[in-house]
Amino acid sequence: MSSASVRHRASAPERHRTVAERIATSDSNVVHVTSLEVEAAKLRLVTDRKQGRESPLWVRKLAAAKD
């Protein structure tokens, strides 16, 4: 998995691929995301914590993304 930084915003073509796909295929250290994807990552953190699971690093970074 790439250690790409997360930027808040996605262009139209990128929205059709998942965040994980965009991270895996990124040629740079920047992956643009939507606010919905950030909120989904935050929900995943809560769900993982309640189920006693550790969230993947990319999900933790995505949940921490700022506007």
Distance bins in CASP14 RR format, pairs under 12 A and 6 or more apart:
PFRMAT RR
TARGET T0000
AUTHOR 0000-0000-0000
RMODE 2
METHOD distances of the structure
MODEL  1
1 19 0 0 0 0 0 1 0 0 0 0 0
1 20 0 0 0 0 1 0 0 0 0 0 0
1 21 0 0 0 0 0 1 0 0 0 0 0
1 22 0 0 0 0 0 1 0 0 0 0 0
1 23 1 0 0 1 0 0 0 0 0 0 0
1 24 1 0 0 1 0 0 0 0 0 0 0
1 25 0 0 0 0 0 1 0 0 0 0 0
1 26 0 0 0 0 0 1 0 0 0 0 0
1 31 0 0 0 0 0 1 0 0 0 0 0
1 56 1 0 0 1 0 0 0 0 0 0 0
1 57 1 0 0 1 0 0 0 0 0 0 0
1 58 1 0 1 0 0 0 0 0 0 0 0
1 59 0 0 0 0 0 1 0 0 0 0 0
1 60 0 0 0 0 0 1 0 0 0 0 0
1 61 0 0 0 0 0 1 0 0 0 0 0
1 62 0 0 0 0 0 1 0 0 0 0 0
2 19 0 0 0 0 0 1 0 0 0 0 0
2 20 0 0 0 0 0 1 0 0 0 0 0
2 21 0 0 0 0 0 1 0 0 0 0 0
2 22 0 0 0 0 1 0 0 0 0 0 0
2 23 1 0 1 0 0 0 0 0 0 0 0
2 24 1 0 0 1 0 0 0 0 0 0 0
2 25 0 0 0 0 1 0 0 0 0 0 0
2 26 1 0 1 0 0 0 0 0 0 0 0
2 27 0 0 0 0 1 0 0 0 0 0 0
2 28 0 0 0 0 1 0 0 0 0 0 0
2 29 1 0 0 1 0 0 0 0 0 0 0
2 30 0 0 0 0 0 1 0 0 0 0 0
2 31 0 0 0 0 1 0 0 0 0 0 0
2 56 0 0 0 0 0 1 0 0 0 0 0
2 57 0 0 0 0 0 1 0 0 0 0 0
2 58 1 0 0 1 0 0 0 0 0 0 0
2 61 0 0 0 0 0 1 0 0 0 0 0
3 23 0 0 0 0 1 0 0 0 0 0 0
3 24 0 0 0 0 0 1 0 0 0 0 0
3 26 0 0 0 0 0 1 0 0 0 0 0
3 28 0 0 0 0 0 1 0 0 0 0 0
3 29 1 0 0 1 0 0 0 0 0 0 0
3 30 0 0 0 0 0 1 0 0 0 0 0
3 31 0 0 0 0 0 1 0 0 0 0 0
3 57 1 0 0 1 0 0 0 0 0 0 0
3 58 0 0 0 0 1 0 0 0 0 0 0
3 61 0 0 0 0 1 0 0 0 0 0 0
4 19 0 0 0 0 1 0 0 0 0 0 0
4 20 0 0 0 0 0 1 0 0 0 0 0
4 22 0 0 0 0 1 0 0 0 0 0 0
4 23 1 0 1 0 0 0 0 0 0 0 0
4 24 0 0 0 0 1 0 0 0 0 0 0
4 25 0 0 0 0 0 1 0 0 0 0 0
4 26 1 0 1 0 0 0 0 0 0 0 0
4 27 0 0 0 0 1 0 0 0 0 0 0
4 28 1 0 0 1 0 0 0 0 0 0 0
4 29 1 0 1 0 0 0 0 0 0 0 0
4 30 1 0 0 1 0 0 0 0 0 0 0
4 31 1 0 1 0 0 0 0 0 0 0 0
4 32 0 0 0 0 0 1 0 0 0 0 0
4 33 0 0 0 0 0 1 0 0 0 0 0
4 57 0 0 0 0 0 1 0 0 0 0 0
4 58 1 0 0 1 0 0 0 0 0 0 0
4 61 0 0 0 0 1 0 0 0 0 0 0
4 62 0 0 0 0 1 0 0 0 0 0 0
4 65 0 0 0 0 0 1 0 0 0 0 0
5 23 0 0 0 0 0 1 0 0 0 0 0
5 26 0 0 0 0 1 0 0 0 0 0 0
5 28 0 0 0 0 1 0 0 0 0 0 0
5 29 1 0 1 0 0 0 0 0 0 0 0
5 30 1 0 1 0 0 0 0 0 0 0 0
5 31 1 0 0 1 0 0 0 0 0 0 0
5 32 0 0 0 0 0 1 0 0 0 0 0
5 33 0 0 0 0 0 1 0 0 0 0 0
5 58 0 0 0 0 0 1 0 0 0 0 0
5 61 1 0 0 1 0 0 0 0 0 0 0
5 62 0 0 0 0 0 1 0 0 0 0 0
5 64 0 0 0 0 0 1 0 0 0 0 0
5 65 0 0 0 0 1 0 0 0 0 0 0
5 66 0 0 0 0 0 1 0 0 0 0 0
6 19 0 0 0 0 1 0 0 0 0 0 0
6 22 0 0 0 0 1 0 0 0 0 0 0
6 23 0 0 0 0 1 0 0 0 0 0 0
6 26 0 0 0 0 0 1 0 0 0 0 0
6 28 0 0 0 0 0 1 0 0 0 0 0
6 29 0 0 0 0 1 0 0 0 0 0 0
6 30 1 0 0 1 0 0 0 0 0 0 0
6 31 1 0 1 0 0 0 0 0 0 0 0
6 32 0 0 0 0 1 0 0 0 0 0 0
6 33 1 0 1 0 0 0 0 0 0 0 0
6 34 0 0 0 0 0 1 0 0 0 0 0
6 37 0 0 0 0 1 0 0 0 0 0 0
6 38 0 0 0 0 1 0 0 0 0 0 0
6 41 0 0 0 0 1 0 0 0 0 0 0
6 57 0 0 0 0 0 1 0 0 0 0 0
6 58 0 0 0 0 1 0 0 0 0 0 0
6 59 0 0 0 0 0 1 0 0 0 0 0
6 60 0 0 0 0 0 1 0 0 0 0 0
6 61 1 0 1 0 0 0 0 0 0 0 0
6 62 1 0 1 0 0 0 0 0 0 0 0
6 63 0 0 0 0 1 0 0 0 0 0 0
6 64 1 0 0 1 0 0 0 0 0 0 0
6 65 1 0 1 0 0 0 0 0 0 0 0
6 66 0 0 0 0 1 0 0 0 0 0 0
6 67 0 0 0 0 0 1 0 0 0 0 0
7 14 0 0 0 0 0 1 0 0 0 0 0
7 19 0 0 0 0 0 1 0 0 0 0 0
7 22 0 0 0 0 0 1 0 0 0 0 0
7 23 0 0 0 0 0 1 0 0 0 0 0
7 26 0 0 0 0 0 1 0 0 0 0 0
7 28 0 0 0 0 0 1 0 0 0 0 0
7 29 0 0 0 0 1 0 0 0 0 0 0
7 30 1 0 1 0 0 0 0 0 0 0 0
7 31 1 0 0 1 0 0 0 0 0 0 0
7 32 1 0 1 0 0 0 0 0 0 0 0
7 33 1 0 0 1 0 0 0 0 0 0 0
7 34 0 0 0 0 0 1 0 0 0 0 0
7 37 0 0 0 0 0 1 0 0 0 0 0
7 38 0 0 0 0 0 1 0 0 0 0 0
7 61 0 0 0 0 0 1 0 0 0 0 0
7 62 0 0 0 0 0 1 0 0 0 0 0
7 65 1 0 0 1 0 0 0 0 0 0 0
7 66 0 0 0 0 1 0 0 0 0 0 0
7 67 0 0 0 0 1 0 0 0 0 0 0
8 19 0 0 0 0 0 1 0 0 0 0 0
8 30 0 0 0 0 0 1 0 0 0 0 0
8 31 0 0 0 0 0 1 0 0 0 0 0
8 32 1 0 0 1 0 0 0 0 0 0 0
8 33 1 0 1 0 0 0 0 0 0 0 0
8 34 1 0 0 1 0 0 0 0 0 0 0
8 35 1 0 0 1 0 0 0 0 0 0 0
8 36 0 0 0 0 0 1 0 0 0 0 0
8 37 0 0 0 0 1 0 0 0 0 0 0
8 38 1 0 0 1 0 0 0 0 0 0 0
8 39 0 0 0 0 0 1 0 0 0 0 0
8 41 0 0 0 0 0 1 0 0 0 0 0
8 61 0 0 0 0 0 1 0 0 0 0 0
8 62 0 0 0 0 1 0 0 0 0 0 0
8 63 0 0 0 0 0 1 0 0 0 0 0
8 64 0 0 0 0 0 1 0 0 0 0 0
8 65 1 0 1 0 0 0 0 0 0 0 0
8 66 1 0 0 1 0 0 0 0 0 0 0
8 67 1 0 1 0 0 0 0 0 0 0 0
9 15 0 0 0 0 0 1 0 0 0 0 0
9 30 0 0 0 0 0 1 0 0 0 0 0
9 31 0 0 0 0 0 1 0 0 0 0 0
9 32 1 0 1 0 0 0 0 0 0 0 0
9 33 1 0 0 1 0 0 0 0 0 0 0
9 34 1 0 0 1 0 0 0 0 0 0 0
9 35 0 0 0 0 1 0 0 0 0 0 0
9 36 0 0 0 0 0 1 0 0 0 0 0
9 37 0 0 0 0 0 1 0 0 0 0 0
9 38 0 0 0 0 0 1 0 0 0 0 0
9 65 0 0 0 0 1 0 0 0 0 0 0
9 66 0 0 0 0 0 1 0 0 0 0 0
9 67 0 0 0 0 1 0 0 0 0 0 0
10 16 0 0 0 0 1 0 0 0 0 0 0
10 17 0 0 0 0 1 0 0 0 0 0 0
10 18 0 0 0 0 0 1 0 0 0 0 0
10 19 0 0 0 0 1 0 0 0 0 0 0
10 22 0 0 0 0 1 0 0 0 0 0 0
10 30 0 0 0 0 0 1 0 0 0 0 0
10 31 0 0 0 0 1 0 0 0 0 0 0
10 32 1 0 1 0 0 0 0 0 0 0 0
10 33 1 0 1 0 0 0 0 0 0 0 0
10 34 1 0 1 0 0 0 0 0 0 0 0
10 35 0 0 0 0 1 0 0 0 0 0 0
10 36 0 0 0 0 1 0 0 0 0 0 0
10 37 1 0 0 1 0 0 0 0 0 0 0
10 38 0 0 0 0 0 1 0 0 0 0 0
10 62 0 0 0 0 0 1 0 0 0 0 0
10 65 0 0 0 0 0 1 0 0 0 0 0
11 17 0 0 0 0 0 1 0 0 0 0 0
11 22 0 0 0 0 0 1 0 0 0 0 0
11 30 0 0 0 0 0 1 0 0 0 0 0
11 31 0 0 0 0 0 1 0 0 0 0 0
11 32 1 0 0 1 0 0 0 0 0 0 0
11 33 0 0 0 0 0 1 0 0 0 0 0
11 34 0 0 0 0 0 1 0 0 0 0 0
12 32 0 0 0 0 0 1 0 0 0 0 0
12 34 0 0 0 0 0 1 0 0 0 0 0
13 22 0 0 0 0 0 1 0 0 0 0 0
13 32 0 0 0 0 0 1 0 0 0 0 0
14 21 0 0 0 0 1 0 0 0 0 0 0
14 22 1 0 1 0 0 0 0 0 0 0 0
14 23 0 0 0 0 0 1 0 0 0 0 0
14 25 0 0 0 0 0 1 0 0 0 0 0
14 26 0 0 0 0 0 1 0 0 0 0 0
14 30 0 0 0 0 0 1 0 0 0 0 0
14 31 0 0 0 0 1 0 0 0 0 0 0
14 32 1 0 1 0 0 0 0 0 0 0 0
14 33 0 0 0 0 1 0 0 0 0 0 0
14 34 0 0 0 0 1 0 0 0 0 0 0
14 37 0 0 0 0 0 1 0 0 0 0 0
15 21 0 0 0 0 0 1 0 0 0 0 0
15 22 0 0 0 0 1 0 0 0 0 0 0
15 32 0 0 0 0 1 0 0 0 0 0 0
15 33 0 0 0 0 1 0 0 0 0 0 0
15 34 1 0 0 1 0 0 0 0 0 0 0
15 35 0 0 0 0 0 1 0 0 0 0 0
15 36 0 0 0 0 1 0 0 0 0 0 0
15 37 0 0 0 0 1 0 0 0 0 0 0
16 22 0 0 0 0 1 0 0 0 0 0 0
16 34 0 0 0 0 0 1 0 0 0 0 0
17 23 0 0 0 0 1 0 0 0 0 0 0
17 24 0 0 0 0 1 0 0 0 0 0 0
17 25 1 0 0 1 0 0 0 0 0 0 0
17 26 0 0 0 0 0 1 0 0 0 0 0
17 31 0 0 0 0 0 1 0 0 0 0 0
17 32 0 0 0 0 0 1 0 0 0 0 0
17 33 0 0 0 0 0 1 0 0 0 0 0
17 34 0 0 0 0 0 1 0 0 0 0 0
17 37 0 0 0 0 0 1 0 0 0 0 0
18 24 0 0 0 0 1 0 0 0 0 0 0
18 25 0 0 0 0 0 1 0 0 0 0 0
18 31 0 0 0 0 0 1 0 0 0 0 0
18 33 0 0 0 0 0 1 0 0 0 0 0
18 34 0 0 0 0 0 1 0 0 0 0 0
18 37 0 0 0 0 1 0 0 0 0 0 0
18 40 0 0 0 0 0 1 0 0 0 0 0
18 41 0 0 0 0 0 1 0 0 0 0 0
18 58 0 0 0 0 0 1 0 0 0 0 0
18 59 0 0 0 0 0 1 0 0 0 0 0
18 62 0 0 0 0 0 1 0 0 0 0 0
19 25 0 0 0 0 0 1 0 0 0 0 0
19 26 0 0 0 0 0 1 0 0 0 0 0
19 31 1 0 0 1 0 0 0 0 0 0 0
19 32 0 0 0 0 1 0 0 0 0 0 0
19 33 1 0 1 0 0 0 0 0 0 0 0
19 34 0 0 0 0 1 0 0 0 0 0 0
19 36 0 0 0 0 0 1 0 0 0 0 0
19 37 1 0 1 0 0 0 0 0 0 0 0
19 38 0 0 0 0 1 0 0 0 0 0 0
19 40 0 0 0 0 1 0 0 0 0 0 0
19 41 1 0 0 1 0 0 0 0 0 0 0
19 44 0 0 0 0 0 1 0 0 0 0 0
19 56 0 0 0 0 0 1 0 0 0 0 0
19 58 1 0 0 1 0 0 0 0 0 0 0
19 59 0 0 0 0 1 0 0 0 0 0 0
19 61 0 0 0 0 0 1 0 0 0 0 0
19 62 1 0 0 1 0 0 0 0 0 0 0
19 63 0 0 0 0 0 1 0 0 0 0 0
19 65 0 0 0 0 0 1 0 0 0 0 0
20 26 0 0 0 0 0 1 0 0 0 0 0
20 31 0 0 0 0 1 0 0 0 0 0 0
20 33 0 0 0 0 0 1 0 0 0 0 0
20 37 0 0 0 0 0 1 0 0 0 0 0
20 40 0 0 0 0 0 1 0 0 0 0 0
20 41 0 0 0 0 0 1 0 0 0 0 0
20 44 0 0 0 0 0 1 0 0 0 0 0
20 56 0 0 0 0 1 0 0 0 0 0 0
20 57 0 0 0 0 0 1 0 0 0 0 0
20 58 1 0 0 1 0 0 0 0 0 0 0
20 59 0 0 0 0 1 0 0 0 0 0 0
20 61 0 0 0 0 0 1 0 0 0 0 0
20 62 0 0 0 0 1 0 0 0 0 0 0
21 31 0 0 0 0 1 0 0 0 0 0 0
21 37 0 0 0 0 0 1 0 0 0 0 0
21 58 0 0 0 0 0 1 0 0 0 0 0
22 28 0 0 0 0 0 1 0 0 0 0 0
22 30 0 0 0 0 0 1 0 0 0 0 0
22 31 1 0 1 0 0 0 0 0 0 0 0
22 32 1 0 0 1 0 0 0 0 0 0 0
22 33 1 0 0 1 0 0 0 0 0 0 0
22 34 0 0 0 0 0 1 0 0 0 0 0
22 37 0 0 0 0 1 0 0 0 0 0 0
22 58 0 0 0 0 0 1 0 0 0 0 0
22 62 0 0 0 0 0 1 0 0 0 0 0
23 29 0 0 0 0 0 1 0 0 0 0 0
23 30 0 0 0 0 0 1 0 0 0 0 0
23 31 1 0 1 0 0 0 0 0 0 0 0
23 32 0 0 0 0 0 1 0 0 0 0 0
23 33 0 0 0 0 1 0 0 0 0 0 0
23 37 0 0 0 0 0 1 0 0 0 0 0
23 41 0 0 0 0 0 1 0 0 0 0 0
23 56 0 0 0 0 0 1 0 0 0 0 0
23 57 0 0 0 0 0 1 0 0 0 0 0
23 58 1 0 1 0 0 0 0 0 0 0 0
23 59 0 0 0 0 0 1 0 0 0 0 0
23 61 0 0 0 0 1 0 0 0 0 0 0
23 62 0 0 0 0 1 0 0 0 0 0 0
24 31 0 0 0 0 1 0 0 0 0 0 0
24 58 0 0 0 0 1 0 0 0 0 0 0
25 31 0 0 0 0 1 0 0 0 0 0 0
26 32 0 0 0 0 1 0 0 0 0 0 0
26 33 0 0 0 0 0 1 0 0 0 0 0
26 58 0 0 0 0 0 1 0 0 0 0 0
29 61 0 0 0 0 0 1 0 0 0 0 0
30 61 0 0 0 0 0 1 0 0 0 0 0
30 65 0 0 0 0 0 1 0 0 0 0 0
31 37 0 0 0 0 1 0 0 0 0 0 0
31 38 0 0 0 0 0 1 0 0 0 0 0
31 58 0 0 0 0 1 0 0 0 0 0 0
31 61 0 0 0 0 1 0 0 0 0 0 0
31 62 0 0 0 0 1 0 0 0 0 0 0
31 65 0 0 0 0 1 0 0 0 0 0 0
32 38 0 0 0 0 0 1 0 0 0 0 0
32 62 0 0 0 0 0 1 0 0 0 0 0
32 65 0 0 0 0 1 0 0 0 0 0 0
33 39 0 0 0 0 0 1 0 0 0 0 0
33 40 0 0 0 0 1 0 0 0 0 0 0
33 41 0 0 0 0 1 0 0 0 0 0 0
33 58 0 0 0 0 0 1 0 0 0 0 0
33 59 0 0 0 0 0 1 0 0 0 0 0
33 61 0 0 0 0 0 1 0 0 0 0 0
33 62 1 0 0 1 0 0 0 0 0 0 0
33 63 0 0 0 0 0 1 0 0 0 0 0
33 64 0 0 0 0 0 1 0 0 0 0 0
33 65 1 0 0 1 0 0 0 0 0 0 0
33 66 0 0 0 0 0 1 0 0 0 0 0
33 67 0 0 0 0 0 1 0 0 0 0 0
34 40 0 0 0 0 1 0 0 0 0 0 0
34 41 0 0 0 0 0 1 0 0 0 0 0
34 62 0 0 0 0 0 1 0 0 0 0 0
34 65 0 0 0 0 1 0 0 0 0 0 0
34 67 0 0 0 0 0 1 0 0 0 0 0
35 41 0 0 0 0 0 1 0 0 0 0 0
35 42 0 0 0 0 0 1 0 0 0 0 0
35 62 0 0 0 0 0 1 0 0 0 0 0
35 63 0 0 0 0 0 1 0 0 0 0 0
35 65 0 0 0 0 1 0 0 0 0 0 0
35 66 0 0 0 0 0 1 0 0 0 0 0
35 67 1 0 0 1 0 0 0 0 0 0 0
36 42 0 0 0 0 0 1 0 0 0 0 0
36 43 0 0 0 0 0 1 0 0 0 0 0
36 62 0 0 0 0 0 1 0 0 0 0 0
36 65 0 0 0 0 0 1 0 0 0 0 0
37 43 0 0 0 0 0 1 0 0 0 0 0
37 44 0 0 0 0 0 1 0 0 0 0 0
37 58 0 0 0 0 0 1 0 0 0 0 0
37 59 0 0 0 0 0 1 0 0 0 0 0
37 61 0 0 0 0 0 1 0 0 0 0 0
37 62 1 0 0 1 0 0 0 0 0 0 0
37 63 0 0 0 0 1 0 0 0 0 0 0
37 65 0 0 0 0 1 0 0 0 0 0 0
38 44 0 0 0 0 0 1 0 0 0 0 0
38 45 0 0 0 0 0 1 0 0 0 0 0
38 59 0 0 0 0 0 1 0 0 0 0 0
38 60 0 0 0 0 0 1 0 0 0 0 0
38 61 0 0 0 0 0 1 0 0 0 0 0
38 62 1 0 0 1 0 0 0 0 0 0 0
38 63 1 0 0 1 0 0 0 0 0 0 0
38 64 0 0 0 0 1 0 0 0 0 0 0
38 65 1 0 1 0 0 0 0 0 0 0 0
38 66 0 0 0 0 1 0 0 0 0 0 0
38 67 0 0 0 0 1 0 0 0 0 0 0
39 45 0 0 0 0 0 1 0 0 0 0 0
39 46 0 0 0 0 0 1 0 0 0 0 0
39 62 0 0 0 0 1 0 0 0 0 0 0
39 63 0 0 0 0 1 0 0 0 0 0 0
39 65 0 0 0 0 0 1 0 0 0 0 0
39 67 0 0 0 0 0 1 0 0 0 0 0
40 46 0 0 0 0 0 1 0 0 0 0 0
40 47 0 0 0 0 0 1 0 0 0 0 0
40 59 0 0 0 0 1 0 0 0 0 0 0
40 62 0 0 0 0 1 0 0 0 0 0 0
40 63 0 0 0 0 1 0 0 0 0 0 0
40 65 0 0 0 0 0 1 0 0 0 0 0
41 47 0 0 0 0 0 1 0 0 0 0 0
41 48 0 0 0 0 0 1 0 0 0 0 0
41 55 0 0 0 0 1 0 0 0 0 0 0
41 56 0 0 0 0 1 0 0 0 0 0 0
41 57 0 0 0 0 0 1 0 0 0 0 0
41 58 0 0 0 0 1 0 0 0 0 0 0
41 59 1 0 1 0 0 0 0 0 0 0 0
41 60 1 0 0 1 0 0 0 0 0 0 0
41 61 0 0 0 0 1 0 0 0 0 0 0
41 62 1 1 0 0 0 0 0 0 0 0 0
41 63 1 1 0 0 0 0 0 0 0 0 0
41 64 0 0 0 0 1 0 0 0 0 0 0
41 65 1 0 0 1 0 0 0 0 0 0 0
42 48 0 0 0 0 0 1 0 0 0 0 0
42 49 0 0 0 0 0 1 0 0 0 0 0
42 55 0 0 0 0 0 1 0 0 0 0 0
42 59 0 0 0 0 1 0 0 0 0 0 0
42 60 0 0 0 0 0 1 0 0 0 0 0
42 61 0 0 0 0 0 1 0 0 0 0 0
42 62 0 0 0 0 1 0 0 0 0 0 0
42 63 1 0 1 0 0 0 0 0 0 0 0
42 64 0 0 0 0 1 0 0 0 0 0 0
42 65 0 0 0 0 1 0 0 0 0 0 0
43 49 0 0 0 0 0 1 0 0 0 0 0
43 50 0 0 0 0 0 1 0 0 0 0 0
43 55 0 0 0 0 0 1 0 0 0 0 0
43 59 0 0 0 0 0 1 0 0 0 0 0
43 62 0 0 0 0 0 1 0 0 0 0 0
43 63 0 0 0 0 1 0 0 0 0 0 0
44 50 0 0 0 0 0 1 0 0 0 0 0
44 51 0 0 0 0 0 1 0 0 0 0 0
44 53 0 0 0 0 1 0 0 0 0 0 0
44 54 0 0 0 0 0 1 0 0 0 0 0
44 55 1 0 0 1 0 0 0 0 0 0 0
44 56 0 0 0 0 1 0 0 0 0 0 0
44 58 0 0 0 0 0 1 0 0 0 0 0
44 59 1 0 1 0 0 0 0 0 0 0 0
44 60 0 0 0 0 1 0 0 0 0 0 0
44 61 0 0 0 0 0 1 0 0 0 0 0
44 62 0 0 0 0 1 0 0 0 0 0 0
44 63 1 0 0 1 0 0 0 0 0 0 0
45 51 0 0 0 0 0 1 0 0 0 0 0
45 52 0 0 0 0 0 1 0 0 0 0 0
45 53 0 0 0 0 0 1 0 0 0 0 0
45 54 0 0 0 0 0 1 0 0 0 0 0
45 55 1 0 1 0 0 0 0 0 0 0 0
45 56 0 0 0 0 0 1 0 0 0 0 0
45 57 0 0 0 0 0 1 0 0 0 0 0
45 58 0 0 0 0 0 1 0 0 0 0 0
45 59 1 0 0 1 0 0 0 0 0 0 0
45 60 1 0 0 1 0 0 0 0 0 0 0
45 61 0 0 0 0 0 1 0 0 0 0 0
45 62 0 0 0 0 1 0 0 0 0 0 0
45 63 1 0 1 0 0 0 0 0 0 0 0
45 64 0 0 0 0 1 0 0 0 0 0 0
46 52 0 0 0 0 0 1 0 0 0 0 0
46 53 0 0 0 0 0 1 0 0 0 0 0
46 55 0 0 0 0 1 0 0 0 0 0 0
46 59 0 0 0 0 0 1 0 0 0 0 0
46 63 0 0 0 0 1 0 0 0 0 0 0
47 53 0 0 0 0 1 0 0 0 0 0 0
47 55 0 0 0 0 1 0 0 0 0 0 0
47 59 0 0 0 0 0 1 0 0 0 0 0
47 63 0 0 0 0 0 1 0 0 0 0 0
48 54 1 0 0 1 0 0 0 0 0 0 0
48 55 1 0 1 0 0 0 0 0 0 0 0
48 56 0 0 0 0 1 0 0 0 0 0 0
48 59 1 0 0 1 0 0 0 0 0 0 0
48 60 0 0 0 0 1 0 0 0 0 0 0
48 63 0 0 0 0 0 1 0 0 0 0 0
49 55 1 0 0 1 0 0 0 0 0 0 0
49 59 0 0 0 0 0 1 0 0 0 0 0
49 60 0 0 0 0 0 1 0 0 0 0 0
49 63 0 0 0 0 0 1 0 0 0 0 0
53 59 0 0 0 0 0 1 0 0 0 0 0
54 60 0 0 0 0 1 0 0 0 0 0 0
55 61 0 0 0 0 1 0 0 0 0 0 0
55 62 0 0 0 0 1 0 0 0 0 0 0
55 63 1 0 0 1 0 0 0 0 0 0 0
55 64 0 0 0 0 0 1 0 0 0 0 0
56 62 0 0 0 0 1 0 0 0 0 0 0
56 63 0 0 0 0 0 1 0 0 0 0 0
57 63 0 0 0 0 0 1 0 0 0 0 0
57 64 0 0 0 0 0 1 0 0 0 0 0
58 64 0 0 0 0 0 1 0 0 0 0 0
58 65 0 0 0 0 0 1 0 0 0 0 0
59 65 0 0 0 0 0 1 0 0 0 0 0
END
